[in-house]
C-alpha cells in the first residue's frame, strides 16, 4: 500500500500535484523569540495564509512543511491553512539541530518536555529507544497531541560537525523511519556532513532511496552532489531566491549537472522560506509565489537553451519526484 500522509489525512501519490518540498509556514522558534529576532518569527497565520494562497493561485497543490518540534511549529494554524485553502500540507516529525530551545516559550510542550528547560536536556536524558517511540507517535498518532499526523521524519546536523546529541537523534529518527516507513529528511547546515550522515544511516540499515538531503545548493559542489546522488537519495535544492548565498545560475548549473549525469529523478526544488522578509505578505519579500511564477519560467528557458526539455524537468522536480519521495510504502 502506497500513500502520502498530510495533515488532513492520507492521499494517493497522484493527488499530491505541484509541490514545494521544503517550506516553513507558521512557526515561532523559541531560540529566536528569546533574542527578539522578529524576522525569523512567522507568527501571523493570516499573513502566511495569503502567501500560501498566492502559491495556489499560480497552480500549486502541496507544500511540505519541514518545521520540526524544536523550531516552534504551530500545527493547528498550519492545518487550518490547509483546510481553508484546500492545499495539501505534509507535517514533519523529528528534530532540527542544536537542541537549545527553551521549553518555557511554548506551554503546549510541557506535556512532552516536562521539567526539562531545553531540548538539549530532554534529549540527553532520553534513550535512543525513547526518542524513537516519540517520533513514531508523531507519525502514527499525531503531532504535539493533535490528531494531525506527520508525513515525514527529520533530523539535522550542524556546520561541518555532528555532535553526540545530533547522532542520537539521527539514529532515533532512522529507527522511527524503519518502523513507520515514513520518508526521511535531513537538515545539512550549509550543505555539509551529508556523506557522514549517510554512513550513520547505513549503519542503521536505512535504504537511502527513502532519504532526501536538504540545502544541497548551499554547497554547490557537483562532485559532492554526485556522491550523494549515487546512493539513490534525493537532493533538495531548497534555497531558491536566496541570492545572498549564490546566484540562480549557480543553482541551475548544479541541477543540470546532475541531470546530465542521469539523476533527474532524484531532484527536489523549494525555497525554505523561513523569514518575514522572504514572505510577500509579511515584509514585501518575493513570497511563496516566486518559485512557481518566476523561477520556473527562468529555469525552463535556461534549460531549453542548453538542450534540455525544461518543461519535462519541471514536471519531474515538482510533481513526479515529490510523489515518490514523500510516499509511505507498506
ZIRA-V461970 format. One record per backbone hydrogen bond with DSSP energy under -0.5 kcal/mol. CO is the residue of the C=O (numbers start at 1). NH is the residue of the N-H. If there is no record, write none. Layout:
co-><CO & CO>
nh-><NH & NH>
This chain:
co-><1 & 3 & 4 & 4 & 6 & 9 & 11 & 12 & 13 & 18 & 18 & 19 & 20 & 22 & 23 & 26 & 27 & 29 & 30 & 31 & 32 & 33 & 36 & 37 & 38 & 39 & 40 & 40 & 41 & 42 & 43 & 44 & 45 & 46 & 47 & 48 & 49 & 50 & 51 & 52 & 53 & 54 & 55 & 56 & 61 & 62 & 63 & 63 & 64 & 64 & 66 & 67 & 68 & 68 & 69 & 72 & 73 & 74 & 75 & 76 & 77 & 78 & 79 & 80 & 81 & 82 & 82 & 88 & 89 & 89 & 90 & 91 & 91 & 93 & 94 & 98 & 99 & 101 & 102 & 103 & 105 & 106 & 107 & 109 & 109 & 110 & 113 & 117 & 118 & 119 & 120 & 121 & 122 & 127 & 128 & 129 & 130 & 131 & 132 & 133 & 134 & 135 & 136 & 137 & 137 & 138 & 142 & 143 & 147 & 148 & 149 & 151 & 152 & 153 & 154 & 155 & 157 & 158 & 158 & 161 & 163 & 164 & 165 & 166 & 167 & 168 & 169 & 170 & 171 & 172 & 173 & 174 & 175 & 176 & 177 & 181 & 183 & 184 & 185 & 186 & 186 & 187 & 187 & 188 & 189 & 193 & 194 & 195 & 196 & 197 & 198 & 199 & 200 & 201 & 201 & 202 & 206 & 207 & 208 & 210 & 211 & 212 & 212 & 213 & 215 & 216 & 219 & 220 & 221 & 222 & 223 & 224 & 225 & 226 & 228 & 228 & 229 & 234 & 235 & 235 & 236 & 236 & 237 & 239 & 241 & 242 & 242 & 247 & 247 & 248 & 249 & 250 & 251 & 252 & 253 & 254 & 255 & 256 & 257 & 258 & 259 & 263 & 264 & 266 & 268 & 269 & 270 & 272 & 273 & 275 & 275 & 276 & 276 & 278 & 279 & 279 & 280 & 287 & 288 & 289 & 290 & 290 & 291 & 294 & 295 & 296 & 297 & 298 & 299 & 300 & 301 & 302 & 303 & 303 & 304 & 308 & 309 & 310 & 311 & 312 & 313 & 314 & 315 & 315 & 316 & 317 & 318 & 319 & 320 & 321 & 322 & 324 & 328 & 328>
nh-><330 & 328 & 6 & 11 & 9 & 6 & 4 & 15 & 16 & 61 & 62 & 21 & 64 & 272 & 66 & 74 & 42 & 33 & 34 & 35 & 37 & 36 & 38 & 40 & 41 & 276 & 29 & 42 & 43 & 27 & 45 & 48 & 49 & 50 & 51 & 52 & 53 & 54 & 55 & 56 & 57 & 58 & 60 & 59 & 88 & 20 & 65 & 90 & 23 & 66 & 68 & 92 & 71 & 73 & 72 & 28 & 75 & 78 & 79 & 80 & 81 & 82 & 83 & 84 & 85 & 86 & 87 & 63 & 7 & 91 & 65 & 151 & 152 & 154 & 69 & 100 & 120 & 119 & 105 & 106 & 107 & 109 & 110 & 112 & 113 & 114 & 116 & 103 & 122 & 123 & 124 & 125 & 126 & 131 & 132 & 133 & 134 & 135 & 136 & 137 & 138 & 139 & 140 & 141 & 142 & 150 & 145 & 146 & 149 & 143 & 91 & 183 & 93 & 185 & 95 & 187 & 189 & 160 & 161 & 158 & 167 & 168 & 169 & 170 & 171 & 172 & 173 & 174 & 175 & 176 & 177 & 178 & 179 & 180 & 181 & 329 & 153 & 212 & 155 & 188 & 214 & 157 & 189 & 191 & 192 & 197 & 198 & 199 & 200 & 201 & 202 & 203 & 204 & 204 & 206 & 205 & 208 & 210 & 211 & 184 & 234 & 186 & 214 & 236 & 218 & 219 & 221 & 222 & 225 & 226 & 227 & 228 & 229 & 230 & 231 & 233 & 232 & 213 & 237 & 268 & 216 & 238 & 270 & 242 & 243 & 245 & 246 & 250 & 251 & 252 & 253 & 254 & 255 & 256 & 257 & 258 & 259 & 260 & 261 & 263 & 262 & 266 & 267 & 235 & 237 & 21 & 240 & 274 & 24 & 278 & 279 & 279 & 283 & 287 & 283 & 285 & 284 & 290 & 292 & 293 & 294 & 295 & 296 & 298 & 299 & 300 & 301 & 302 & 303 & 304 & 305 & 306 & 306 & 308 & 307 & 310 & 313 & 314 & 315 & 316 & 317 & 318 & 319 & 320 & 321 & 269 & 19 & 323 & 324 & 325 & 326 & 327 & 3 & 330>
